[in-house]
Amino acid sequence: MEKKFESELGKRIVEGKKRGSSRKVIMGIGAVGACALLFMAASYTFAASENSPVVITEKTLYSQETDYYTASVDGDADLQRTMSLNYRSTLPPGNGDLGNTKLIYSVNMQVKDTTDIVFTDMIVGELSVTFGLSVTSAVYVSCLVMTTDADGNAVTFTVSQPNEIVYGTDVAVDAVVPSQYTYIESTIAEDGTVTEETITADYTVSAGDSLSWAITIATFHPDMTGSFAEVAWPGLVDYVRAGTF
């Protein structure tokens, strides 16, 4: 898996797809799947071959931190949010530059009530990372939405943001409430011909919805150090958590 990451990231850099850090969410087609990525804190080694151990270090920086937001006058929480942040470094034998470091940021929001809450462009979580040196980072963002349609049927879809390549010491990523999603609709004609059409649909947050973000920041370098700050509902609540890794 690590070699695959290096190959994909290297290919993007060769193709000249480096971009600066951006907080604009672009909707794409994504497969439905679980978003939550949780890792227990541990440091261990396993053998890539008899004489080539690969060292993997994992740390839990934050685990299932819970926040609440209340807009209504009844005092009950309208929004509930959990956040986890994990660190993972892989160090293969030989040249340490072949390793990598990943920060895995997971956010989940449960919607209890939508009264007096504006969800358009709402940032549910904002993570800012400063590495100890300038590195090339790959950023992966996806959001899993569980909601219901007008007939009360359960609907699940994934909104993915195109992978982003960032160079420098600073990386910023946002967990943003999507307003649209896309999917492929297939039609089979009588002669067996299959026609596929990409459909764009609007999404409006409803009470009872669940939204989960899986965000990974990955670099080429193992054992990276740095600092981070995470803000819950920036501009609305501004609960801040910060630390080092």
C-alpha positions in Angstrom: 0.0 0.0 0.0 2.8 2.4 0.8 4.5 1.7 -2.5 1.2 2.3 -4.3 0.9 5.7 -2.5 4.4 6.7 -3.5 3.8 5.7 -7.1 0.5 7.6 -7.4 1.9 10.7 -5.6 5.1 10.6 -7.8 3.0 10.3 -10.9 0.9 13.4 -10.0 4.1 15.4 -9.3 5.7 14.4 -12.7 2.5 15.4 -14.5 2.8 18.9 -13.0 -0.3 18.7 -10.9 1.2 20.6 -7.9 -1.2 23.0 -6.4 -1.3 25.4 -3.4 -3.5 24.7 -0.4 -7.1 25.4 -1.2 -10.2 25.2 0.9 -12.7 25.1 -2.0 -14.6 21.9 -2.0 -15.1 20.4 -5.5 -17.7 17.7 -5.7 -16.9 14.4 -7.5 -18.2 10.9 -8.0 -17.3 8.6 -5.1 -18.1 5.1 -4.2 -20.2 4.5 -1.1 -18.0 3.3 1.8 -17.1 3.8 5.4 -15.3 7.0 6.1 -14.2 6.7 9.7 -10.5 5.8 10.1 -9.6 5.1 13.7 -6.2 3.8 14.8 -5.1 2.7 18.3 -1.9 4.2 19.5 1.0 1.8 19.1 4.5 1.4 17.8 5.5 -1.9 16.3 7.6 -3.6 13.6 6.8 -6.3 11.1 9.2 -8.1 8.8 9.0 -7.2 5.1 11.5 -9.9 4.6 13.7 -11.9 7.1 16.4 -9.2 7.0 14.3 -6.1 6.2 12.1 -4.9 9.0 9.6 -2.1 8.3 9.0 0.2 11.3 5.5 1.6 11.7 4.8 4.2 14.4 1.2 5.2 15.2 0.0 7.8 17.7 -3.4 8.9 18.7 -3.3 12.7 18.9 -7.0 13.0 19.7 -9.6 10.3 19.9 -13.4 10.8 19.7 -13.5 14.3 21.1 -17.1 15.5 21.3 -18.6 19.0 20.7 -22.1 20.3 20.7 -23.8 23.3 19.2 -27.2 24.7 20.2 -29.1 27.3 18.1 -32.7 26.7 19.4 -34.0 28.2 22.7 -34.9 24.9 24.2 -31.3 24.3 25.2 -31.0 20.9 23.6 -28.0 20.2 21.3 -28.9 20.7 17.6 -25.6 19.4 16.3 -23.2 16.9 17.8 -19.7 16.4 16.4 -16.9 13.9 17.1 -13.3 14.3 16.0 -10.2 12.1 16.0 -6.7 12.8 14.8 -4.1 10.1 14.3 -0.4 10.0 13.3 1.2 7.2 11.3 4.9 6.9 10.2 6.3 4.2 8.0 10.1 3.7 7.9 11.3 1.0 5.5 14.9 -0.4 5.6 17.7 1.4 3.7 16.9 4.9 2.4 14.6 6.7 4.9 13.2 8.9 2.1 11.2 5.9 0.9 9.0 6.1 4.0 6.1 8.4 4.7 4.1 10.2 7.4 0.3 10.4 7.4 -2.1 12.5 9.5 -5.5 10.9 9.5 -8.3 13.4 10.4 -11.9 12.0 11.0 -14.9 14.1 11.7 -18.6 13.0 12.2 -21.6 15.3 12.7 -25.0 14.2 13.8 -27.9 16.6 13.0 -30.6 16.8 15.6 -32.4 19.9 14.5 -31.9 22.4 11.6 -33.9 25.3 13.0 -32.0 28.6 12.7 -28.9 26.9 11.4 -27.3 27.8 8.0 -25.6 24.8 6.5 -24.6 26.4 3.2 -20.7 26.3 3.1 -20.6 25.4 6.7 -17.2 24.2 7.9 -17.6 21.5 10.5 -13.9 21.1 11.2 -10.8 22.9 10.1 -7.3 21.4 10.5 -4.1 23.4 10.0 -0.8 21.6 10.1 2.7 23.0 10.1 5.5 20.5 9.4 9.1 21.0 10.6 10.4 21.3 7.1 9.0 21.9 3.6 7.6 18.7 2.1 5.4 17.5 -0.7 2.0 16.5 0.8 -0.9 14.7 -0.8 -4.4 15.6 0.6 -7.4 13.2 0.3 -10.9 14.3 1.4 -14.2 12.5 1.2 -17.6 12.9 2.9 -20.1 10.2 3.5 -23.7 11.4 3.9 -26.6 9.4 5.3 -29.9 11.0 4.8 -33.5 10.3 3.7 -35.4 11.3 0.5 -38.8 13.0 0.2 -40.5 9.6 0.6 -38.6 8.7 3.8 -36.3 6.2 2.1 -32.7 5.9 3.4 -30.1 7.5 1.0 -26.4 7.2 1.3 -23.8 8.9 -1.0 -20.2 9.9 -1.0 -18.8 13.3 -2.1 -15.1 13.2 -2.9 -12.7 16.1 -3.3 -10.0 15.6 -6.0 -6.6 14.7 -4.5 -4.5 17.8 -3.9 -0.7 18.1 -4.0 0.7 20.8 -1.7 4.4 21.8 -1.3 5.6 23.7 1.8 5.4 23.6 5.5 1.8 24.5 5.9 -1.3 22.4 4.9 -4.9 23.4 5.7 -8.0 21.2 5.1 -11.7 21.7 5.9 -14.6 19.3 6.5 -17.3 21.2 4.6 -21.0 20.4 4.3 -21.7 19.5 0.6 -24.5 21.2 -1.2 -24.5 18.8 -4.2 -23.4 15.3 -5.2 -23.1 13.4 -8.5 -24.0 9.9 -9.5 -24.1 7.7 -12.6 -27.6 6.6 -13.8 -27.7 3.6 -16.2 -30.4 3.0 -18.7 -30.7 -0.3 -20.6 -32.4 -0.2 -23.9 -34.4 -3.1 -25.4 -31.5 -4.1 -27.6 -29.3 -4.4 -24.5 -27.4 -1.1 -25.1 -26.4 0.5 -21.8 -26.4 4.3 -21.6 -24.8 6.1 -18.7 -25.6 9.6 -17.6 -24.0 11.6 -14.9 -26.6 13.3 -12.7 -26.0 16.2 -10.3 -28.4 16.4 -7.4 -28.8 19.0 -4.7 -28.4 18.1 -1.1 -30.2 19.8 1.8 -29.3 18.9 5.4 -32.3 17.5 7.3 -32.8 16.5 10.9 -31.5 13.0 11.5 -28.7 13.2 8.9 -25.2 12.0 9.6 -22.2 13.3 7.8 -18.7 11.8 8.2 -15.4 13.1 6.7 -12.3 11.1 6.1 -9.3 13.4 5.5 -5.6 12.2 5.1 -2.5 14.3 4.7 0.4 12.2 3.5 4.1 13.1 2.9 7.1 11.3 1.5 9.1 11.5 4.7 8.9 9.2 7.8 9.0 10.5 11.4 7.9 14.0 10.4 7.4 16.4 13.3 5.4 19.5 13.5 2.3 21.2 15.1 -1.4 21.3 14.4 -4.6 23.2 15.4 -8.1 21.9 14.9 -11.2 24.2 15.1 -14.7 22.9 15.5 -17.3 25.0 13.5 -14.9 27.9 12.9 -16.7 31.2 12.9 -19.6 29.7 14.7 -18.3 28.0 17.9 -14.5 28.0 17.5 -13.6 25.2 19.8 -9.9 24.9 19.4 -7.6 21.9 20.0 -3.9 22.1 19.3 -0.7 20.1 19.8 2.5 18.7 18.3 3.5 15.4 16.7 
